[in-house]
Amino acid sequence: MRRKTRTPPSPLPQREGVDPVRVRLPMAGSWATVGEHLVERLSGAGPGVVEAMLDAGRIVGADGLAVAADAPYVPGMFVWFHRELAAEVPVPFPLTVVYRDAHVVVADKPHFLATTPRGSHVTETALARLRRELDLPQLSAAHRLDRLTAGLVLFTVRPTERGAYQTLFRDRLVRKEYEAVAPYDPALALPRTVRSRIVKERGVMAAREVEGDPNAVTRVELIEHRAGDGLGHYRLTPDTGQTHQLRVHMNTLGVPILGDPLYPEVTAPVPAGDFRRPLQLLARKLEFTDPVTGAEHRFTSGRVLEAWSSYARWADQ
């Protein structure tokens, strides 16, 4: 049995709360030099970019020393570098820490702030912000919320404990409760449990329901409704965690969540810097038994769904 290669620690520090990129060279290949492989592998960076990084000594090995472009190719070798961080539009809403101990941090995330670095959202993410503000460079996310969804997110402080908390979500041992604002349909019988099979394809913005065994289960309840503007305030309790599950299920019921750019129809993606009419979906409660300390945790978001508190103000943005 082949022994798994241990990944060495990064020789580079974080920048603005963002980890350096780590690349492992393939065990098999016909490249003569490290530079030849990296130029081919990272071709998406643009012409001459990787060559310039190698010439400037910005790509390093496990010893922290610059890797020369003509260094012989070594199968399984690790190299690190920092990506160029493009300027990002700051998300002008507070990220509130509702709980912190030696093991976890629970944050109340605003709308429009991504949970972790991804795509064009890197430094303006909840993870990068918290690493900087709390001086916790090893902080990691135990799960994620969509960028457009607000509410509670659990982060882990110690890398050795991250797996224990992620297992809670994998094994459905975390009780999550959401709230949403959507149209009110008096003909829609609630509460009810929605079950369907949801698939999300890479490169396709919207998820979709298909035939097959259900992999997504959501209990939908009506908290209250208003006759004046035809809106309902809903409680959503997911038993599973498929991508866009709550948004898809509300749309399936004929009451799509207000501010949703994907359901029922895909419109233009919400660009960075457009903070109008946030998606009216909030991760309100998070409950679990701490797998490390045994403590019973119950957290509640202090945020308010604006379309319910003041629909006119939300709609006029």
C-alpha positions in Angstrom: 0.0 0.0 0.0 1.4 3.4 -1.0 1.9 5.7 2.0 0.1 9.0 1.7 2.5 11.9 1.3 2.3 14.4 4.1 1.7 18.0 3.0 4.4 20.2 4.4 3.4 23.5 6.1 3.2 26.6 4.0 6.5 28.6 4.0 4.6 31.7 3.1 2.4 33.8 5.5 -1.1 34.8 4.7 -1.8 38.2 3.0 -4.9 40.1 4.0 -6.3 36.9 5.6 -5.8 34.9 2.4 -3.7 31.7 2.2 -1.1 31.4 -0.4 -1.8 29.0 -3.3 -0.3 25.5 -3.0 0.5 23.4 -6.1 1.7 19.8 -6.1 3.6 18.7 -9.2 2.1 15.5 -10.7 3.8 12.2 -10.0 3.9 11.4 -13.8 4.7 13.8 -16.6 7.2 14.7 -19.4 8.2 18.1 -18.2 11.9 18.8 -17.9 11.7 21.7 -15.5 9.4 23.1 -12.8 9.0 26.2 -14.8 7.8 24.3 -17.9 5.1 22.6 -15.9 3.9 25.7 -14.1 3.7 27.7 -17.3 1.5 25.0 -18.8 -0.6 24.4 -15.7 -1.2 28.0 -14.8 -1.8 29.2 -18.3 -5.0 30.9 -17.3 -3.0 33.5 -15.5 -2.2 35.1 -18.8 0.9 35.3 -21.1 4.1 35.8 -19.3 2.6 36.0 -15.8 4.1 32.8 -14.5 7.4 33.4 -16.1 7.5 36.8 -14.4 6.7 35.3 -11.0 9.5 32.8 -11.4 12.0 35.4 -12.4 11.0 37.6 -9.4 11.4 34.7 -7.0 7.7 34.7 -6.0 7.2 31.0 -6.3 8.9 29.1 -3.5 9.4 25.5 -2.4 8.8 23.9 1.0 12.1 25.4 2.3 10.8 28.9 1.5 13.5 29.5 -1.1 12.6 30.7 -4.6 12.2 28.0 -7.2 14.2 28.7 -10.4 12.4 28.4 -13.7 15.0 25.9 -14.9 15.0 23.8 -11.7 14.6 20.1 -12.7 11.1 18.7 -12.5 10.6 16.7 -9.3 7.4 14.5 -9.2 5.3 15.3 -6.1 7.1 18.5 -5.3 5.1 21.3 -3.5 5.4 24.9 -4.4 3.6 28.0 -3.1 2.9 31.5 -4.3 0.6 34.4 -3.6 -2.0 35.3 -6.2 -2.3 38.9 -7.2 -5.2 40.3 -5.2 -7.4 42.5 -7.3 -9.1 45.5 -5.8 -12.5 44.5 -4.4 -15.5 46.6 -3.6 -15.9 46.6 0.2 -19.1 45.2 1.5 -20.3 48.1 3.7 -22.1 46.1 6.3 -20.8 44.8 9.7 -19.8 41.2 10.3 -20.8 40.5 13.9 -19.2 37.9 16.1 -22.0 36.5 18.3 -19.8 33.9 20.0 -16.1 33.0 20.4 -14.2 30.5 22.5 -10.9 28.6 22.1 -12.5 26.2 19.5 -15.1 28.1 17.4 -16.3 31.5 16.2 -19.9 32.1 15.3 -20.4 35.1 13.1 -23.6 36.8 11.9 -22.9 37.4 8.2 -24.5 40.3 6.2 -26.0 39.9 2.8 -23.5 40.2 -0.1 -20.5 39.0 1.8 -19.1 35.6 0.6 -18.3 33.1 3.3 -14.9 32.0 1.9 -12.6 33.1 -0.9 -13.9 32.1 -4.3 -13.8 33.5 -7.7 -13.7 37.3 -7.6 -14.5 37.5 -3.9 -11.3 36.9 -2.0 -10.4 39.6 0.6 -14.0 40.7 0.9 -15.1 37.5 2.5 -16.2 36.6 6.0 -13.3 34.3 6.5 -10.6 36.7 5.4 -12.2 39.5 7.5 -12.4 37.5 10.6 -8.8 36.2 10.2 -7.6 39.8 10.0 -9.9 41.3 12.7 -9.5 38.5 15.2 -5.9 37.8 14.4 -6.7 34.1 13.9 -4.8 33.1 10.8 -5.8 29.4 11.1 -9.5 30.1 11.2 -11.5 28.0 8.8 -15.2 27.7 7.9 -17.1 24.6 9.0 -19.8 25.2 6.4 -20.9 28.0 4.0 -23.7 30.3 3.3 -24.4 31.7 -0.2 -23.0 35.2 -0.7 -26.5 36.6 -1.0 -27.8 34.9 2.1 -27.3 36.5 5.6 -27.0 34.9 9.0 -25.1 32.6 11.2 -21.9 30.8 10.1 -19.7 28.5 12.2 -15.9 28.8 12.0 -13.3 26.6 13.6 -10.2 28.0 15.4 -7.9 25.0 15.4 -7.1 23.0 12.2 -7.0 19.7 14.1 -10.6 20.2 15.2 -12.1 21.3 11.9 -13.0 17.8 10.8 -15.0 17.2 13.9 -17.2 20.2 13.3 -17.6 19.6 9.6 -18.8 16.0 10.5 -21.7 17.6 12.4 -23.0 19.1 9.2 -22.2 16.0 7.1 -24.1 13.8 9.6 -27.0 16.3 9.9 -26.4 16.9 13.6 -26.8 20.6 13.3 -30.2 22.1 13.5 -30.5 25.1 11.1 -33.5 27.4 10.9 -33.9 30.0 8.3 -36.4 32.8 7.7 -37.6 34.2 4.4 -39.9 36.8 2.9 -41.9 35.8 -0.1 -45.3 36.3 -1.7 -48.2 35.0 0.3 -50.5 32.5 -1.4 -53.7 31.7 0.6 -54.1 28.5 -1.5 -50.8 27.1 -0.4 -51.4 24.7 2.5 -48.7 25.1 5.1 -46.8 23.8 7.0 -45.5 21.1 4.7 -42.3 19.2 4.0 -40.9 19.5 0.5 -38.8 16.6 -0.8 -37.1 16.6 -4.2 -33.9 15.7 -6.0 -31.8 18.8 -6.7 -28.7 19.0 -9.0 -26.3 21.9 -9.4 -24.0 21.7 -12.4 -20.6 23.3 -12.5 -20.7 26.5 -14.5 -24.5 26.8 -14.4 -25.8 29.5 -12.0 -29.1 27.9 -11.1 -29.8 24.5 -9.6 -32.7 22.4 -10.8 -35.0 19.6 -9.7 -34.8 16.3 -11.5 -36.5 12.9 -11.3 -35.0 10.5 -8.8 -34.7 9.8 -5.1 -35.0 13.0 -3.0 -31.7 14.4 -1.8 -33.2 17.7 -0.5 -35.8 18.0 2.3 -37.2 21.2 3.7 -40.0 22.0 6.2 -41.8 25.2 5.2 -44.0 27.1 7.7 -45.8 30.4 7.5 -45.0 32.6 10.5 -47.4 35.4 9.5 -48.7 37.2 6.5 -49.9 40.7 5.6 -52.9 41.5 3.5 -51.7 45.0 2.6 -48.7 44.0 0.5 -49.4 40.3 -0.1 -46.2 39.1 1.6 -45.6 36.2 3.9 -42.9 35.7 6.5 -41.7 32.0 6.4 -39.7 29.7 8.6 -37.6 27.2 6.7 -36.0 24.2 8.4 -33.7 22.2 6.1 -33.0 18.5 6.8 -30.4 18.4 4.1 -27.9 20.9 2.6 -28.1 21.0 -1.2 -26.9 24.1 -3.0 -29.7 26.7 -3.2 -32.1 24.2 -1.6 -34.3 26.7 0.2 -34.5 29.0 -2.8 -35.4 26.1 -5.2 -38.1 24.7 -2.8 -39.7 28.1 -2.2 -39.8 28.6 -6.0 -41.3 25.1 -6.5 -44.1 26.1 -4.1 -44.8 29.1 -6.3 -43.6 31.7 -3.7 -40.0 32.6 -4.7 -38.0 34.5 -2.1 -37.9 38.2 -2.7 -34.7 39.5 -4.2 -33.7 36.2 -5.8 -31.8 36.7 -9.1 -32.0 33.1 -10.1 -35.4 31.8 -9.2 -37.9 31.7 -10.9 -35.8 33.2 -13.8 -32.1 33.7 -14.1 -31.4 37.4 -14.4 -28.0 39.1 -14.6 -25.7 38.1 -11.7 -25.7 40.6 -8.8 -22.4 42.5 -9.4 -20.0 43.5 -6.7 -21.0 46.9 -5.4 -24.7 46.5 -6.1 -26.2 46.3 -2.6 -29.8 47.0 -3.5 -32.7 44.7 -2.6 -30.9 41.9 -0.8 -32.2 38.4 -1.0 -34.7 38.0 1.8 -33.2 34.9 3.2 -31.7 34.7 6.7 -30.0 31.8 8.6 -31.7 32.7 11.9 -30.7 29.8 14.2 -27.9 27.4 14.7 -28.0 24.6 17.3 -25.6 21.7 17.9 -23.7 19.8 20.6 -20.1 20.8 20.5 -18.1 17.7 19.5 -15.0 18.9 21.4 -16.4 20.4 24.6 -19.8 18.7 24.8 -21.5 22.1 25.3 -25.0 22.6 24.0 -24.9 25.6 21.7 -27.9 27.7 20.5 -27.3 30.8 18.5 -29.7 33.3 17.0 -29.1 36.0 14.4 -29.8 39.5 15.4 -30.5 40.6 11.8 -33.8 41.7 10.4 -35.2 40.9 6.9 -35.8 44.4 5.6 -38.7 43.5 3.2 -40.7 42.4 6.2 -39.8 45.3 8.5 -40.2 47.9 5.8 -41.1 46.6 2.3 -41.3 50.1 0.8 -37.7 50.9 1.9 -36.4 47.5 0.6 -38.3 47.9 -2.7 -37.1 51.6 -3.2 -33.4 50.7 -3.0 
